[in-house]
Amino acid sequence: MLIISGMHSSGTSLVARYAQHIGYHMGFDPEKWVSTFYPTYEDPQFQQCSMEILDSMKWNEGPPRYFPRDVAPPSDGLIQKMRAILRRRRGEAWGFKEPANCFTMGFWLPELQRAGFRPAVLHVFRRPEEVINSMTRWRPELNSHDAATHDRVEAWWRVYNMAVIDRYWELRGTIPFAFVDVREVTALDARLCAWLGRSYSPIAPQMNNGQLQEAPEVELHPETVLIWNELSTLMQETLIANTA
């Protein structure tokens, strides 16, 4: 089964739509889960449960400089809710996508394994300039182009992506775990199919739905640049090298 992670506005909906196209069951009627403009492919059951996990961790998009790791496990009631969701899933060709997976996958993974599934993680990332541009255009509470708003979204970008990088190094070698730049998805569709163990099917241009728009370059925090470079290296090591 497949966990798709990635920050808001990083192209995870495009990748989830492609996963659905090549045979992954991404939920019931996934194209009905619509944001303002396009299907999000975020299963409401997993989404609600993940939000409850984040609430139990007292997480909010402040953001902190880093994601808190020393947090209490979910309550027994929340664990039972997670298990009830998983009992309704069958086989291995299914998955779920949710930005909160960047932070909650550490709680989902043991429950998935307990239920007999073999989880794989695909983390989708996107250039920080494009994420900043997208979020400040489409999220009403961020509808501003001032420097403070840009800095705030850029800080989120670092926190989301570093949480997954940290999780990768923690889990390295124990489960399939790959990184992909959403701008490279079309060029790498054959490699994605190989990594996922699916028969090759090209990604159709209409799957984009015009979601991915380029953005002008902006000056980035040095830490952002370092994280971007690490994400690019991890894509090479986990996806490209493993499917050569």
QUIURSUL-V65962 format. One record per helix or strand of 2 or more residues. SS is the DSSP state (h for helix, s for strand). FROM is the first residue (numbers start at 0). TO is the last residue. If there is no record, write none. Layout:
# QUIURSUL-V65962
ss->{SS/SS}
from->{FROM/FROM}
to->{TO/TO}
This chain:
# QUIURSUL-V65962
ss->{s/h/h/h/h/s/h/s/h/h/h/s/h/h/h/h}
from->{1/11/29/43/75/93/100/119/127/139/146/176/181/188/204/221}
to->{4/20/31/55/86/96/113/124/137/141/170/180/183/195/207/242}
